[in-house]
């Protein structure tokens, strides 16, 4: 690895560690744009009704844009960049969600600053077509992203391991989504099968459909190369049906769920709310 690349990755890791002192993140990210992702990485992309019927094995991409160091034009991304991506990928992509990350409410004082300004989630239908479209249009994608932000995102590839509640296409713009990210690292234990078989159904049972519209579980597959580890080993998205119902259930059941966490994970999740800002 060149000295410049080492320096860049070291800087990225330091930036994410700054968030860890406020937001429990302890790692580094891959500094690439979505255009670079599509154009340079296509050769090694992994292959592989109701929510549960569509779940296991779906390939997905998670992109997280740091909140510090650069602005992020959410409206431009929604109004222009999503349309560009939709034209590039067509039916190769099942769905793309742009989420606006907000501060986590605090019990005392000012809310904690969010670690990210935006999150983009992509569900892939056809990896071959996705790759071909990205390679052909990589420069156009990268050029347009410069109008959105100068931030270098964390990008990783995931597998969808479980879904409960409403189907993937049901959440709409404006819906609240609680994101829970489990940090990867040496010695980290995170049992996705136990989460799917036990913890996920327990959450849905305790909170119920009045609080939770949809629940998606992902496992991080790899980073920007198949040999690299994903930054987050586990990723959970809980789409909220009613914030009041969520808060009421949380007061009653949060302690019980926290006590269950060591049975499937050796790390605490990074938790932050978001709102769907754009869909295509």
N, C-alpha and C positions, 0 to 999 in steps of 0.2 A: 504494500500500500504506500502511495506517495506521501511525503510530508504534508502537502497541502490538504490531501484527503483526510489524513489523520487529524490535522488541525481542525478541519471542518466538522468531523464527527465528534471530536472532543468538545467543540463549541456547542454542538447540538445537545450532547449529553449534559453539559453544564446548564444549558438553558432549561432543560426538562427538570434537572435536579433543583433549580431555583423554585419551580412549582412544587416540588416535593416538600419543601419547608412550609409551604402554605396548604398544599392540596394533596399530599401523600403520594406524589408520583416520584419514582426512583429509577429513571432510565433514560435512554437516548432514543432518537428517532431517525428516520431516513429522510434526508433533505432532497426531495425530488418533487417536481410538479406532476400533475395528472398527465400532462402531455408526455413527459419523460417516461412516466410509468407505462403508458400505452405503447409508446414507440420503441422503447428500449428493452422491455421485459416480456414481450409477447411470447418469445420462444419457450419460456419455462412456466407459463401460467398453468396451474394445476387443472386436471380434468376430473374429472370425477362425474275450486273445492274449498276445504277448510284448512285452517292453519296447520294442523298436524299432518295432513296428507301431503303438504308441499314442503315439509321441513328438511328432513335429514339429508345431508350431502350437497345442498345447494352451495355453489361457490359465491363468495362475496368479497368485497373490498371495503375496508374502513380507512377513511382519511380524516385526520384531526389537525386543525390549524391552530398553532399556539396563539394565545391571547396577547403575549408581550412581544414588543419589538416591531410590529407591523400592524397596519389597519387591514380590515377585511370588508369589502363592499358586498354585503349580503344581497342587496337588491340587484346589483349588476349580475351577480352570479345567478340569481333566480331568473331575471328577465332576459339575459343574453347567453350566459355561459351554459346553462342547462339546455337551452335550445340548440346551441352548437353541439353539445355532447349527444343530444338526442338524434340530431342529423347524422353525426359520425357513426354512432353505434347501432341505431335503429333497433331491430328486434333482438339484437345480440344481448341487449340489456333489458331485463324484466322491469326494473324500477330503480330510480335514483331519488334519494331524499337528501335535501339540504336542511340541516338543523342549526338553529341559532342557540348557542350555549349561553346560559344565564348563570348568575351567581347563586350559590346554594344559600338558602335562608339561614341565618344564624340566630341562636337562642339569646345571644347578648351582643350588643355592638353592631358594627356594620357587617353585612354579608361578606363571606370570603370571596375573593376575586376568583372567577372561573379560570381553570388552567388553559382552556381553549376558547377561541372566539366562534368557531364553526366546526361542524362535523358533517361529512358527506358519507352516505352509505349507498353502496351499489350492489344490486343482486344481478348475477350474470346468467343469461339463458344459453348463449352459444359462445364458448370460449374462442373457437376458431375465428368466427366473424368479429368478435370483440377485439381480438389481437390484430387482425388484418385492418380493421377500421382505424385502430389507434396508431398503428405503424404508418399508415398512409397520411394521417392528418395530425401527426404528433406536433409539428411546428405550429400549425394553426391553433391547436389547443393550448400549447405553451404560451404563445403570443397573447392569446386572449386572457389567460390566467394572470398575466402581468397587470391587466387592468383591474383585477380583483384584489390582489395582495402581493406583497413581496415576501411573505412568510414562507418558511420551509416546513412542510407538513410531516407528520408521522403517518406513514402508509404501511398497511399490512394486508395480507390475504387471509381470509377466514373460511371456515366451513360452518354452515348453519346446522346446528345439532338438535334443535327443538323449537317448536312453536306451539303456543296455546292461545285460545281466545279467537279473536277475529282474524280473517285471512289477511295476507300481506298487503293487499291493495286497499284495505278499508281505511286506515288512518289518512287524514287529510291535512291540508295546510292549516296551521293554527293549533293542531293537537299538541299536547304536552307529552314529552317522552323522557322518562328518567333513565339515564345511562349509568351503568356500573361496569367498570373496567378493572380486571384483575391483572396486576403487573406480573410479567414473566421474569425469570431470573434463575441463576444456578440454585438448585435445591428446592425450587418452588414446587409445591404439590397443589394441583387443582384437578379434581376428579369430575370431568364433564359428564360422565355417565351417571354418577351419583346425583349430581345437580339435576340432571334431566329426569331421572327416575324418582327422586325423593323431594328435593328442595323446591324445584319448580312447581310441581303439583301442590305442594304444601302452601306456597305463596298464593297460588290461584284459589285454593280452598279457603284460606283464611281471609283474603281480601275480597274475592268474589268479582263478578262481572260489573257490579256497580262502581267498583274502584278501578279495575284493570280492563282496558279494552283489548289489549293484545300483549303477548309476552314472547320475545324472541331470545334464544340462546345461541351464541356462536362460540366456537373454539378457534383461537388464533392458529393458523396453519404455518405461515412463514413470513419473513420480511421481504426485502427487495430481491433476494435470491432464495432459491429453494433450500440452500444450505444455512441461511440465516434464521435466527429465532425471531418469532413475532415479539413485538414490544409488550403486547398484552396477550396472555394465555386464555383468558376468558372475557367475553363481552356479553352483557345483558342489556336489552332494551325493553323497558316496560312502558307501554303507551297507556296514558292515564285516561280513564273514562270520566272520572269526577275527582277533582283535587280534594274536595271536602271529604269524600268517602275514603280517599287514600290516607288523609291525615287522621281520620277517625280510626281506621284499621291499624295505622302505624302506631298510634298511642296504645292500642290494645295488644298488638302482636309483635312489635319490633324486637323486644327483648328475647322473645322465644326464637325468632328467626336468627338473631345474632348468635344465640347459643348454639344453633345448629351449624353455623358456618365452619367451625374447625373440623367437622366431619367430612368436608369435601375440599377445603382450602386452607393453605398455610399462610395466606396473605389476605389482608383486608382490601376491599375494593375502593377505587376512586369513584366517587358518586357525584354526579352533577345533573341538574335538570336542563332540558332543552325544549325548543319548540320547532315543529316542522315549518320551515320558511319557504320551501319550494319542492315540487315533485314533478318528475317526468317519467 
